[in-house]
Amino acid sequence: MKLVLKIILLTLLNFNTASIFAQDDEWKLKKDDDGIIVYSRKDKISGNIEFKATSIYKTSVGALLKVFYDIEGYTRWMADVKVSKVLKKVDSTEHYLYMETEVPWPLKNRDITFYQNIIRTGRSVKITLEGKPNYIAHKEGIIRIEYAKGYWEFIPLPNNKVKVIYQLGADPGLNIPDWILNLFIVDGPFETLRNLKGLVEP
């Protein structure tokens, strides 16, 4: 009888622990408008924030890649990006790039250096992003984002459509108000996908 009770207790503990971690990692819907859906979640251990934004465009993977190869042009459609430039071109698919993001006063702008890799799998394309905070020297008056990791993914669908997924986890650095944090994880991704749609759809 004691053995049975012990097994039941361990099962319940494991279930509760699994439920807690599932809740920590669960995506929460933040915005669903104009065909663009944005989710977010927060790692309770590290405190890092993460968002995932998705949409379906009437376009081609090739048209999307053309936009992404123009790294200096990211300022035209990525929300709040003030500067975007190539630091090093490894080959046609691998780049190190620098981006500076504008943040409302009185906070300081953020910047980041990324390693970007474009990977083809069948007809789909995944563009991985990994922060490299020490790739170049820190700039005075700008806060370097010390951690960032994510990806873009383009998945072809029937009828000349493409599903676009944009996911990124980052540590924005220092304590920032919730309304500014919301710019990073909701408004920014939403505006970025909306701007991108305007560039690639006929």
N, CA and C of each residue as an Amber inpcrd file, in Angstrom:
protein
   606
   0.8350000  -1.2100000   0.0000000   0.0000000   0.0000000   0.0000000
   0.8670000   1.2570000   0.0000000   1.9450000   1.2330000   0.8420000
   2.8470000   2.3730000   0.8960000   3.5170000   2.6000000  -0.4560000
   3.8620000   1.4990000  -1.1190000   4.5070000   1.6070000  -2.4280000
   3.5670000   2.2500000  -3.4360000   2.3030000   1.8640000  -3.4070000
   1.3100000   2.4340000  -4.3240000   1.1610000   3.9300000  -4.0820000
   1.0640000   4.3150000  -2.7990000   0.9330000   5.7390000  -2.4710000
   2.1520000   6.5260000  -2.9180000   3.3330000   5.9220000  -2.7710000
   4.5680000   6.5900000  -3.1820000   4.5860000   6.8170000  -4.6880000
   4.1530000   5.8210000  -5.4310000   4.1060000   5.9370000  -6.8910000
   3.1340000   7.0320000  -7.3080000   1.9600000   7.0590000  -6.6600000
   0.9580000   8.0880000  -6.9770000   1.5040000   9.4790000  -6.6710000
   2.1840000   9.6150000  -5.5160000   2.7370000  10.9100000  -5.1220000
   3.7950000  11.3820000  -6.1090000   4.6890000  10.4900000  -6.5020000
   5.7340000  10.8520000  -7.4640000   5.1360000  11.2330000  -8.8080000
   4.0940000  10.5220000  -9.2030000   3.4270000  10.8280000 -10.4740000
   2.8220000  12.2210000 -10.4490000   2.1560000  12.5480000  -9.3210000
   1.5430000  13.8730000  -9.1890000   2.5920000  14.9730000  -9.1770000
   3.7150000  14.7260000  -8.4840000   4.7860000  15.7230000  -8.4420000
   5.3700000  15.9560000  -9.8230000   5.5910000  14.8780000 -10.5540000
   6.1270000  15.0070000 -11.9110000   5.1550000  15.7450000 -12.8070000
   3.8790000  15.4540000 -12.6480000   2.8540000  16.1240000 -13.4620000
   2.8310000  17.6190000 -13.1750000   2.8700000  17.9580000 -11.8720000
   2.8330000  19.3730000 -11.5000000   4.0660000  20.1070000 -11.9890000
   5.2460000  19.4650000 -11.8720000   6.4750000  20.0850000 -12.3520000
   6.4160000  20.3070000 -13.8450000   5.9410000  19.3110000 -14.5710000
   5.8210000  19.4410000 -16.0240000   4.8630000  20.5530000 -16.3930000
   3.7770000  20.6710000 -15.6100000   2.7960000  21.7200000 -15.8930000
   3.3990000  23.1000000 -15.6950000   4.2220000  23.2350000 -14.6430000
   4.8440000  24.5310000 -14.3690000   5.7560000  24.9430000 -15.5060000
   6.6160000  24.0030000 -15.9490000   7.5300000  24.3290000 -17.0340000
   6.7810000  24.5860000 -18.3220000   5.6920000  23.8840000 -18.5470000
   4.8920000  24.1050000 -19.7570000   4.3140000  25.5100000 -19.7530000
   3.8850000  25.9640000 -18.5670000   3.3390000  27.3140000 -18.4670000
   4.4210000  28.3520000 -18.7080000   5.6540000  28.0970000 -18.1870000
   6.7520000  29.0350000 -18.3890000   7.0700000  29.1980000 -19.8670000
   7.0020000  28.0950000 -20.6100000   7.3970000  28.1130000 -22.0120000
   6.2270000  28.3400000 -22.9590000   5.0410000  28.5210000 -22.4290000
   3.8530000  28.6200000 -23.2720000   3.7930000  29.9760000 -23.9670000
   3.5050000  29.9490000 -25.2710000   3.3450000  31.1860000 -26.0230000
   2.0190000  31.8430000 -25.6520000   2.0630000  33.1490000 -25.4750000
   0.8520000  33.9160000 -25.1760000   0.5370000  34.8270000 -26.3540000
  -0.7030000  34.7550000 -26.8220000  -1.1250000  35.5990000 -27.9350000
  -1.1370000  37.0580000 -27.4970000  -0.4310000  37.9000000 -28.2490000
  -0.3480000  39.3230000 -27.9230000  -1.0810000  40.1950000 -28.9330000
  -1.1110000  39.7640000 -30.1830000  -1.7630000  40.5830000 -31.2050000
  -2.1480000  39.7100000 -32.3820000  -3.3350000  39.9560000 -32.9210000
  -3.8290000  39.2460000 -34.0990000  -4.6070000  40.2570000 -34.9290000
  -3.9540000  40.7940000 -35.9510000  -4.5660000  41.8690000 -36.7210000
  -3.9610000  41.9000000 -38.1240000  -4.7780000  42.1900000 -39.1080000
  -4.3210000  42.3740000 -40.4840000  -3.5300000  41.1670000 -40.9960000
  -3.9290000  39.9740000 -40.5490000  -3.2680000  38.7590000 -41.0140000
  -1.9240000  38.4840000 -40.3640000  -1.5890000  39.2270000 -39.3290000
  -0.3160000  39.0560000 -38.6210000  -0.6050000  38.6660000 -37.1750000
   0.0320000  37.6000000 -36.7180000  -0.1730000  37.1030000 -35.3580000
   1.1490000  37.1840000 -34.6010000   1.1070000  37.7460000 -33.3960000
   2.3150000  37.8960000 -32.5850000   2.1100000  37.2240000 -31.2310000
   3.0650000  36.3770000 -30.8580000   3.0700000  35.7120000 -29.5590000
   4.3230000  36.1440000 -28.7930000   4.2960000  35.9850000 -27.4760000
   5.4980000  36.2350000 -26.6870000   5.5370000  35.2820000 -25.5020000
   6.7200000  35.1460000 -24.9390000   6.8920000  34.3800000 -23.7100000
   8.1690000  34.8760000 -23.0270000   8.2970000  34.5540000 -21.7560000
   9.4530000  34.9950000 -20.9810000  10.0260000  33.8320000 -20.2020000
  11.3330000  33.6990000 -20.2710000  12.0220000  32.6790000 -19.5070000
  12.1500000  33.1740000 -18.0680000  11.4710000  32.5060000 -17.1400000
  11.4490000  32.9720000 -15.7550000  12.7900000  32.7940000 -15.0580000
  13.6490000  31.9480000 -15.6070000  14.9620000  31.7340000 -14.9980000
  15.9490000  32.8050000 -15.4570000  16.0740000  32.9820000 -16.7630000
  17.0300000  33.9560000 -17.2960000  16.4460000  35.3550000 -17.4090000
  15.1000000  35.4270000 -17.5200000  14.4600000  36.7240000 -17.7060000
  14.4500000  37.2010000 -19.1380000  15.0110000  36.4100000 -20.0640000
  15.0410000  36.8040000 -21.4660000  13.6410000  36.7740000 -22.0620000
  13.3850000  37.7010000 -22.9610000  12.0970000  37.7570000 -23.6350000
  12.2150000  37.1270000 -25.0140000  11.0970000  36.6300000 -25.5160000
  11.0810000  35.9860000 -26.8260000   9.7370000  36.2600000 -27.4860000
   9.7830000  36.5130000 -28.7840000   8.5360000  36.6860000 -29.5210000
   8.5400000  35.7900000 -30.7490000   7.3430000  35.5260000 -31.2360000
   7.1690000  34.8050000 -32.5020000   6.0410000  35.4800000 -33.2620000
   6.3380000  35.9290000 -34.4660000   5.3410000  36.5860000 -35.3080000
   5.1930000  35.7970000 -36.6000000   3.9510000  35.6100000 -37.0490000
   3.7080000  34.8370000 -38.2610000   2.7100000  35.5510000 -39.1640000
   2.8310000  35.2760000 -40.4490000   1.8760000  35.8040000 -41.4150000
   1.9980000  34.9910000 -42.6960000   1.0450000  35.1630000 -43.5850000
   1.0770000  34.5020000 -44.8900000   1.0300000  35.5810000 -45.9600000
   2.0170000  35.5560000 -46.8510000   2.1170000  36.5470000 -47.9140000
   1.8130000  35.9080000 -49.2620000   1.2870000  36.7110000 -50.1530000
   1.1360000  36.2850000 -51.5370000   2.3900000  36.7240000 -52.2770000
   3.3990000  35.8630000 -52.2670000   4.7020000  36.1930000 -52.8320000
   5.4820000  34.9040000 -53.0570000   6.7780000  35.0140000 -53.2690000
   7.6340000  33.8470000 -53.4560000   8.7980000  33.9070000 -52.4750000
   9.4110000  32.7590000 -52.2330000  10.5920000  32.7190000 -51.3730000
  11.7060000  33.5590000 -51.9850000  11.8230000  33.5170000 -53.3070000
  12.8460000  34.3060000 -53.9890000  12.6930000  35.7980000 -53.7510000
  11.4540000  36.2810000 -53.7760000  11.2080000  37.7090000 -53.5360000
  11.5960000  38.0980000 -52.1130000  11.3260000  37.2290000 -51.1600000
  11.7010000  37.4880000 -49.7710000  13.2200000  37.5050000 -49.6080000
  13.8920000  36.5460000 -50.2290000  15.3490000  36.4890000 -50.1190000
  16.0080000  37.7250000 -50.7110000  15.4410000  38.2430000 -51.7840000
  15.9860000  39.4590000 -52.3980000  16.0050000  40.6040000 -51.3920000
  14.9590000  40.7060000 -50.5860000  14.8960000  41.7440000 -49.5540000
  15.9400000  41.4900000 -48.4690000  16.1180000  40.2380000 -48.0810000
  17.0310000  39.9180000 -46.9870000  18.4960000  40.0270000 -47.3810000
  18.8010000  39.8550000 -48.6610000  20.1830000  40.0270000 -49.1060000
  20.5950000  41.4970000 -49.0880000  19.6330000  42.3980000 -49.1010000
  19.9140000  43.8330000 -49.0360000  19.9660000  44.2620000 -47.5690000
  21.0520000  43.9480000 -46.9070000  21.1590000  44.1660000 -45.4640000
  21.1010000  45.6460000 -45.1060000  21.7310000  46.4940000 -45.9100000
  21.6710000  47.9320000 -45.6370000  20.2430000  48.4640000 -45.7640000
  19.4120000  47.7440000 -46.5170000  18.0280000  48.1640000 -46.7150000
  17.0860000  47.7660000 -45.5970000  17.5960000  47.0750000 -44.5720000
  16.7390000  46.6720000 -43.4550000  16.1100000  47.8770000 -42.7560000
  16.7920000  49.0260000 -42.8380000  16.2670000  50.2330000 -42.1920000
  14.9580000  50.6950000 -42.8220000  14.6590000  50.2200000 -44.0310000
  13.4340000  50.6430000 -44.7190000  12.2000000  49.9190000 -44.2010000
  12.3930000  48.7440000 -43.5660000  11.2150000  47.9620000 -43.2010000
  11.2710000  47.3260000 -41.8110000  12.4390000  47.1860000 -41.2260000
  12.5160000  46.6480000 -39.8650000  12.2090000  47.7570000 -38.8670000
  11.2710000  47.5130000 -38.0000000  10.7940000  48.5380000 -37.0690000
  11.9150000  49.1040000 -36.2040000  12.0270000  50.4250000 -36.1960000
  12.9330000  51.1680000 -35.3120000  14.4120000  50.9130000 -35.5700000
  14.7570000  50.2440000 -36.6770000  16.1660000  50.0140000 -36.9880000
  16.7450000  51.2760000 -37.6300000  17.7190000  51.8590000 -36.9590000
  18.3370000  53.1070000 -37.4140000  19.5200000  52.8530000 -38.3370000
  20.3020000  51.8190000 -38.0210000  21.4970000  51.4800000 -38.8020000
  21.5160000  49.9800000 -39.0370000  21.8560000  49.5810000 -40.2530000
  22.0270000  48.1610000 -40.5770000  23.1240000  48.0500000 -41.6270000
  24.1460000  47.2720000 -41.3220000  25.2550000  47.1670000 -42.2740000
  25.9810000  45.8360000 -42.1240000  26.6660000  45.4460000 -43.1890000
  27.4500000  44.2160000 -43.1890000  28.8050000  44.4940000 -42.5510000
  29.1870000  43.6690000 -41.5860000  30.5150000  43.7610000 -40.9900000
  31.5000000  42.8570000 -41.7120000  31.0160000  41.6790000 -42.1000000
  31.8640000  40.7340000 -42.8200000  30.9850000  39.7890000 -43.6200000
  31.3460000  39.5840000 -44.8680000  30.6530000  38.6150000 -45.7080000
  31.5120000  37.3650000 -45.8040000  31.0370000  36.2860000 -45.1980000
  31.7820000  35.0290000 -45.2240000  31.6550000  34.3840000 -46.5940000
  30.4210000  34.2720000 -47.0640000  30.1340000  33.8020000 -48.4170000
  28.7480000  34.3150000 -48.7890000  28.1290000  33.7140000 -49.7960000
  26.8430000  34.2360000 -50.2760000  25.6990000  34.0340000 -49.2840000
  25.8800000  33.1470000 -48.3150000  24.7960000  32.8590000 -47.3660000
  25.1240000  33.2110000 -45.9190000  26.3730000  33.4920000 -45.6190000
  26.7790000  33.7720000 -44.2420000  27.3240000  35.1940000 -44.1210000
  26.8000000  35.9220000 -43.1290000  27.2220000  37.3030000 -42.9160000
  27.3090000  37.6080000 -41.4280000  28.1880000  38.5280000 -41.0990000
  28.1590000  39.1720000 -39.7930000  27.6180000  40.5740000 -40.0270000
  26.6120000  40.9650000 -39.2720000  26.0010000  42.2660000 -39.5080000
  25.7930000  43.0310000 -38.2080000  25.6580000  44.3370000 -38.3600000
  25.4780000  45.2390000 -37.2220000  24.1610000  45.9740000 -37.3780000
  23.4250000  46.0950000 -36.2750000  22.1690000  46.8330000 -36.2900000
  22.0600000  47.6920000 -35.0330000  21.5710000  48.9150000 -35.2260000
  21.2590000  49.7960000 -34.0990000  19.7630000  50.0780000 -34.1060000
  19.1390000  49.9090000 -32.9560000  17.6980000  50.1060000 -32.8200000
  17.4120000  51.3430000 -31.9770000  16.5140000  52.1800000 -32.4680000
  16.1270000  53.3840000 -31.7340000  15.1780000  53.0300000 -30.5920000
  15.4130000  53.6340000 -29.4460000  14.5860000  53.4290000 -28.2580000
  14.1180000  54.8040000 -27.7730000  12.8600000  54.9270000 -27.3500000
  12.3510000  56.2340000 -26.9170000  13.1800000  56.8570000 -25.7880000
  13.3470000  58.1740000 -25.8570000  14.0170000  58.9360000 -24.8020000
  13.2450000  58.7560000 -23.4840000  13.9180000  58.6770000 -22.3540000
  15.3300000  58.9860000 -22.1080000  16.2500000  57.7740000 -22.1530000
  15.7680000  56.6310000 -22.6000000  16.6080000  55.4380000 -22.6530000
  17.5760000  55.5200000 -23.8250000  18.6530000  54.7600000 -23.7240000
  19.6770000  54.7560000 -24.7680000  19.3400000  53.7230000 -25.8420000
  19.7450000  54.0310000 -27.0650000  19.5550000  53.0870000 -28.1570000
  20.2720000  51.7760000 -27.8610000  19.7800000  50.7140000 -28.4830000
  20.4050000  49.3970000 -28.3750000  21.0780000  49.0550000 -29.6980000
  22.1740000  48.2880000 -29.6150000  22.7600000  47.7620000 -30.8440000
  23.1270000  46.3040000 -30.6540000  23.3990000  45.6490000 -31.7670000
  23.6930000  44.2180000 -31.7330000  24.5000000  43.8320000 -32.9570000
  25.3650000  42.8610000 -32.7860000  26.0540000  42.2550000 -33.9240000
  25.5470000  40.8220000 -34.0480000  25.1540000  40.4750000 -35.2560000
  24.5610000  39.1680000 -35.5380000  25.4480000  38.3510000 -36.4700000
  25.4370000  37.0470000 -36.2650000  25.8850000  36.1110000 -37.2960000
  24.6250000  35.5920000 -37.9620000  24.5160000  35.8100000 -39.2710000
  23.3170000  35.4270000 -40.0240000  23.6700000  34.3580000 -41.0470000
  22.9050000  33.2830000 -41.0540000  23.1570000  32.1680000 -41.9680000
  21.8670000  31.7910000 -42.6830000  21.9130000  31.7630000 -44.0020000
  20.7460000  31.4270000 -44.8170000  20.8310000  29.9590000 -45.2180000
  19.8460000  29.1690000 -44.7800000  19.8700000  27.7140000 -44.9800000
  18.6640000  27.2900000 -45.8060000  18.9210000  26.5740000 -46.8740000
  17.8410000  26.0520000 -47.7160000  17.5850000  24.5860000 -47.3710000
  16.3070000  24.2460000 -47.2040000  15.8960000  22.8630000 -46.9890000
  14.7330000  22.5890000 -47.9260000  15.0260000  21.9190000 -49.0280000
  13.9930000  21.7420000 -50.0440000  13.6260000  23.0930000 -50.6260000
  12.3470000  23.4200000 -50.6140000  11.8810000  24.7090000 -51.1240000
  11.7840000  25.7670000 -50.0320000  11.9610000  25.3410000 -48.7890000
  11.8880000  26.2740000 -47.6630000  13.2550000  26.8920000 -47.3740000
  13.2210000  28.0310000 -46.7060000  14.4580000  28.7210000 -46.3270000
  14.3610000  29.1510000 -44.8690000  15.4520000  28.9490000 -44.1430000
  15.5350000  29.4060000 -42.7570000  16.7670000  30.2940000 -42.6160000
  16.5650000  31.4620000 -42.0430000  17.6620000  32.4030000 -41.8230000
  17.9060000  32.4780000 -40.3210000  18.9940000  31.8720000 -39.8670000
  19.2750000  31.8380000 -38.4340000  20.0280000  33.0940000 -38.0120000
  19.7480000  33.5390000 -36.8020000  20.3610000  34.7430000 -36.2400000
  20.9510000  34.4110000 -34.8800000  22.2170000  34.7350000 -34.6950000
  22.8640000  34.4850000 -33.4040000  23.6810000  35.7130000 -33.0100000
  23.3750000  36.2700000 -31.8490000  24.0850000  37.4510000 -31.3890000
  25.5500000  37.1630000 -31.1030000  26.4150000  38.0650000 -31.5310000
  27.8540000  37.9940000 -31.2690000  28.2710000  39.3260000 -30.6350000
  27.9700000  39.5070000 -29.3470000  28.1020000  40.8300000 -28.7120000
  29.5140000  41.3980000 -28.6900000  30.5190000  40.5540000 -28.7750000
  31.8980000  41.0410000 -28.7040000  32.6020000  41.0180000 -30.0550000
  31.8280000  40.9140000 -31.1200000  32.4410000  40.8580000 -32.4510000
  33.1110000  42.1840000 -32.7990000  32.5200000  43.2920000 -32.3650000
  33.1420000  44.6070000 -32.5140000  33.0830000  45.3220000 -31.1680000
  33.8750000  46.3700000 -31.0280000  33.9110000  47.1180000 -29.7700000
  32.5660000  47.7760000 -29.4900000  32.2410000  47.8860000 -28.2240000
  31.0180000  48.5740000 -27.8260000  31.1270000  50.0600000 -28.1530000
  29.9920000  50.6690000 -28.4760000  29.9790000  52.0810000 -28.8430000
  29.4740000  52.9270000 -27.6770000  30.1040000  54.0680000 -27.4920000
  29.7300000  54.9580000 -26.3970000  28.3120000  55.4880000 -26.5950000
  27.5300000  55.4510000 -25.5190000  26.1790000  55.9850000 -25.5700000
  25.1390000  55.0250000 -26.1050000  25.5560000  53.8010000 -26.4440000
  24.6370000  52.7840000 -26.9570000  24.8030000  51.5160000 -26.1300000
  23.7050000  50.8860000 -25.7490000  23.7580000  49.6610000 -24.9560000
  23.7690000  48.4470000 -25.8800000  24.7810000  47.6260000 -25.7340000
  24.9050000  46.4170000 -26.5490000  23.9740000  45.3280000 -26.0170000
  23.1900000  44.7280000 -26.8900000  22.3640000  43.5760000 -26.5240000
  23.2860000  42.3740000 -26.4060000  23.3800000  41.8220000 -25.2100000
  24.3670000  40.7720000 -24.9380000  23.9080000  39.3860000 -25.3750000
  22.6150000  39.2080000 -25.4890000  22.1120000  37.8920000 -25.9160000
  20.9750000  38.0680000 -26.9030000  21.0700000  37.3690000 -28.0090000
  19.9690000  37.3290000 -28.9760000  20.1270000  36.0860000 -29.8390000
  19.0160000  35.4240000 -30.0800000  19.0330000  34.2340000 -30.9200000
  17.6500000  34.0260000 -31.5120000  17.6130000  33.7270000 -32.7920000
  16.3160000  33.5260000 -33.4260000  16.4460000  33.1370000 -34.8780000
  15.3660000  33.3370000 -35.6140000  15.3850000  32.9600000 -37.0220000
  14.1990000  33.5660000 -37.7620000  14.3500000  33.6180000 -39.0790000
  13.2580000  33.8300000 -40.0210000  13.0730000  32.5180000 -40.7740000
  11.8340000  32.1950000 -41.1030000  11.5850000  30.9890000 -41.8930000
  10.5280000  31.2780000 -42.9440000  10.7980000  30.8220000 -44.1650000
   9.8760000  30.9960000 -45.2850000   9.4540000  29.6190000 -45.7880000
   8.1620000  29.3290000 -45.6710000   7.6360000  28.0120000 -46.0380000
   6.6480000  28.1740000 -47.1890000   6.9620000  27.6580000 -48.3780000
   6.0500000  27.7950000 -49.5200000   4.7240000  27.0820000 -49.2740000
   3.6400000  27.7130000 -49.7050000   2.2960000  27.1580000 -49.6150000
   1.6800000  27.1310000 -51.0090000   0.5730000  26.4020000 -51.1810000
  -0.1040000  26.4170000 -52.4890000  -0.5880000  27.8210000 -52.8640000
  -0.8910000  27.9820000 -54.1450000  -1.4560000  29.2360000 -54.6770000
  -0.5110000  30.4240000 -54.5260000   0.7880000  30.1610000 -54.7330000
   1.8010000  31.2280000 -54.7260000   1.8190000  32.0250000 -53.4230000
   1.7210000  31.3120000 -52.3140000   1.7810000  31.9610000 -51.0080000
   2.9530000  31.4030000 -50.1990000   3.3930000  32.1940000 -49.2330000
   4.5100000  31.7930000 -48.3740000   4.1660000  32.1150000 -46.9210000
   4.3480000  31.1360000 -46.0470000   4.2020000  31.3910000 -44.6130000
   5.5170000  31.9440000 -44.0850000   5.4410000  33.0740000 -43.3960000
   6.6210000  33.7320000 -42.8430000   6.5790000  33.6340000 -41.3210000
   7.6720000  33.1600000 -40.7380000   7.8010000  33.0660000 -39.2830000
   9.0230000  33.8680000 -38.8580000   8.8370000  34.7260000 -37.8810000
   9.9280000  35.5390000 -37.3400000   9.9600000  35.3230000 -35.8370000
  11.0230000  34.7010000 -35.3550000  11.1320000  34.3880000 -33.9300000
  12.4740000  34.8720000 -33.4020000  12.4440000  35.5170000 -32.2440000
  13.6830000  36.0420000 -31.6730000  13.5730000  36.1170000 -30.1610000
  14.6080000  35.6430000 -29.4920000  14.7200000  35.7890000 -28.0500000
  15.8990000  36.6940000 -27.7540000  15.7450000  37.6230000 -26.8140000
  16.8180000  38.5810000 -26.5470000  16.7480000  39.1090000 -25.1320000
  17.8890000  39.6080000 -24.6820000  17.9740000  40.3420000 -23.4280000
  18.1770000  41.8050000 -23.7920000  17.1560000  42.6570000 -23.6310000
  17.2610000  44.0510000 -24.0680000  18.2290000  44.8920000 -23.2530000
  18.6780000  44.3840000 -22.1260000  19.6600000  45.1000000 -21.3270000
  19.0520000  46.0470000 -20.3110000  19.4280000  45.8820000 -19.0530000
  18.9540000  46.7050000 -17.9400000  17.4340000  46.6340000 -17.8000000
  16.9190000  47.2900000 -16.8070000  15.4710000  47.3080000 -16.5880000
  14.8300000  48.3640000 -17.4700000  13.8180000  47.9740000 -18.2100000
  13.1030000  48.9260000 -19.0490000  11.6150000  48.8180000 -18.7480000
  10.8700000  49.9170000 -18.8840000   9.4310000  49.8920000 -18.5890000
   8.6810000  48.9170000 -19.4840000   7.5630000  48.4200000 -18.9740000
   6.7720000  47.4480000 -19.7260000   6.3070000  48.0000000 -21.0680000
   5.9800000  49.2930000 -21.1270000   5.4560000  49.8470000 -22.3780000
   6.5310000  49.8820000 -23.4590000   7.8080000  50.0390000 -23.0480000
   8.8940000  49.9880000 -24.0230000   9.2120000  48.5420000 -24.3730000
   9.1480000  47.6640000 -23.3820000   9.3390000  46.2390000 -23.6500000
   8.3240000  45.7540000 -24.6720000   7.1200000  46.2880000 -24.5850000
   6.0590000  45.9320000 -25.5210000   6.4270000  46.3130000 -26.9520000
   7.2110000  47.3940000 -27.1140000   7.6650000  47.7960000 -28.4410000
   8.5630000  46.7270000 -29.0490000   9.3820000  46.0980000 -28.2060000
  10.3080000  45.0820000 -28.6800000   9.6020000  43.7850000 -29.0630000
   8.6190000  43.3760000 -28.2590000   8.0830000  42.0250000 -28.4190000
   6.7160000  41.9560000 -29.0870000   6.0570000  43.0890000 -29.2810000
   4.7350000  43.0750000 -29.9230000   4.6790000  44.0500000 -31.0940000
   4.7680000  45.3280000 -30.7930000   4.6210000  46.3360000 -31.8380000
   5.7180000  46.2420000 -32.8910000   6.9550000  46.0090000 -32.4470000
   8.0680000  45.9240000 -33.3870000   7.9230000  44.7890000 -34.3830000
   7.7250000  43.5540000 -33.9130000   7.5340000  42.4430000 -34.8480000
   6.3270000  42.6390000 -35.7610000   5.2340000  43.1740000 -35.2120000
   4.0360000  43.3980000 -36.0200000   4.3220000  44.3910000 -37.1440000
   4.9380000  45.5090000 -36.8020000   5.2430000  46.5230000 -37.8120000
   6.2360000  45.9940000 -38.8400000   7.2020000  45.2090000 -38.3700000
   8.1980000  44.6380000 -39.2770000   7.5450000  43.7340000 -40.3120000
   6.6610000  42.8450000 -39.8740000   5.9990000  41.9480000 -40.8210000
   5.0640000  42.7040000 -41.7560000   4.4220000  43.7320000 -41.2550000
   3.5320000  44.5250000 -42.1060000   4.3340000  45.2790000 -43.1730000
   5.4720000  45.8440000 -42.7790000   6.3220000  46.5490000 -43.7380000
   6.8970000  45.5980000 -44.7830000   7.3190000  44.4200000 -44.3300000
   7.8740000  43.4270000 -45.2480000   6.8280000  42.9910000 -46.2640000
   5.6070000  42.8170000 -45.7990000   4.5120000  42.4350000 -46.6960000
   4.3390000  43.4600000 -47.8060000   4.4530000  44.7330000 -47.4610000
   4.3060000  45.7880000 -48.4540000   5.3970000  45.7760000 -49.5040000
   6.5670000  45.2150000 -49.1640000   7.6780000  45.1670000 -50.1080000
   7.6000000  43.9920000 -51.0710000   7.0160000  42.8810000 -50.6290000
   7.1040000  41.6560000 -51.4320000   5.8060000  41.2520000 -52.1190000
   4.6820000  41.8270000 -51.6770000   3.4260000  41.4710000 -52.3400000
   3.1880000  42.3740000 -53.5450000   2.5740000  41.8370000 -54.6070000
   2.3250000  42.6400000 -55.8120000   1.2920000  43.7360000 -55.5620000
